[in-house]
Amino acid sequence: MFRIEARVDKERRHLLRSRLCEANTAASPVLRALRGTPGARDAPLHLWALDGAGDLAGGLVGRTWAGWLHVDHLWVDEPHRGAGLGSRLLARAERLARTERGCTAVRVETWDFQAPGFYRGHGYEVVCVIPDYPPGITEYTLVKRIG
């Protein structure tokens, strides 16, 4: 017999994540080989673009893991859009991920009203489309080989 609870519990979350990690490592030779290596560590990669006054004009927040750069957020302030700032941020992140962290690929999720065309224009390929996530919006996952 089981009792199912619905509540936020950080201690159980940590325990569950730890047990899942152990199970995945035991089941996968690839993940087992990663354990304890620099590639196994999830490392942040943040880039900030500041305007002449020192205000935030744009930025890219991502992380690297297992030879991949995952772009979590890429944003450029409205007055600076169309000037190539987003392209510069993305190119710099790809270069740092490749040269300093040994990444060979990048992945990003974006919604239909955001930037799928921007990423396609930079060599990314759509590998997943999720319609109605959230309702009325389509989410895209795109990837690009960089190494």
N, C-alpha and C positions, 0 to 999 in steps of 0.2 A: 504494500500500500504506500502511496506517495501523497505528499501534501505539496501543492503548487502555490508559491507565494509570488505576488507582484509588488515588489518594492525595490527601491534603489539601495544597494548594499555594496559599498566599495571593497570591503574585505572579501566577500564572496566573488565579486567581479575579478579581483586579483587572483584568487584561488582558481576560478574557472579558467582564466587566461593561462595561468601556469600549467594546469593540467592539460589543456588543449595543446599548448606548445610541446609538452612532453609527448603526448600521443602523436602529434604530427611529426615530430623528430623521429620517433620510433618507427613510424610508418613510411617515412620518405628518406631514401639514401641522399637525395639532394639536400634536404633540410638538415640531415645529420651531418653532412660534410660542411655545411655553413656554420654550425654551432661553434662559437668561440672565435670565429674569424672576424676581421674587420667588416667584411661584407654582410655579416649577420646583424650588425648594429644598425638601427634606424637612426640616421643622423640628419638633423635639420639643415636645410639650405635656404637662406633668406637673402633677398636682394631688395634694396630700396633705392628709388629714384627721387631725388630732391630737386625742387625748382631753385631758381636764383635766390629766393628768400629763405631757403632751407625748409620749405613746407613739403609734405609728402605729395609727390606727383604721380607715383605709381609704385608697384612692388610685386614681387613674386615670392610666395611662401611654398616651400616644398620639402621633400625629404628624400634621402637615398637609402635604399635597402636592396641587398642581394643583386647588385649590379644594375639597378633601375633607379631612375629619378622619377618620383611621383610629384607632379605639380598639383598642389592643393588649391592655391589661389593665385591668380594673375589679374591685376587690376591697374587701370590707368585712369586718372582723374579726367573728367570730361573735357576741360580746356586743352589737354595735352594729347587727346586721341587723334589719330591720323598722322602723327608726326614720327611714327616709327619707334616710339618708346617701348611699346609692348613687344615688338620684334627684337629690340635690343635686350630687353630683360630676358626673354625666352632664350635667345642665342647665348647670352652670358651664362645662364643657368645650365644649358646643355653643355657648354664648353667646360665649366667647372666640374660638372658631374662626370664628364668623360675624362678630363685630364687629371683632376685631383682625387677623384673617387673611383675611377675605373668603371664607370657605368657604361653600358652598351645600348641602353634603351631608355625611353621616357614614356610615361603614361599620364593621361589627364582625363578628367570627366568634365563635361560642360553641357549646358542646356541649350536647346534650340534657339532661344532668344539671346544667348550670350555670344559664343565665339567658335562654333564648329568650323565655319569657313576660314577664320583666322588660322586655326591649327592646320587645316588641310592645305592652306597656302604655304605653310612652313614644313610640308612633307609628312604630316601625320596622316595615318590611315584610320578610318572608323573600324573598330572591331566589335562594337556592341552598341545596339540601339535599344533603349527601353522607353516605349511609348507610355504616356500617362503617368510619369514619375517625376513630380507629383501630378495629380490629375490636370490634364490640359497642356502639359509640358512634356517634351521628349528629352531624355538624357542620352548623351553620347559618350562613349569611352573611345579615346583615340590613342594610338601608339606610334612611336617613331624609333627606328634603329639609329644610334649615334656612334657606335663603335665598330 
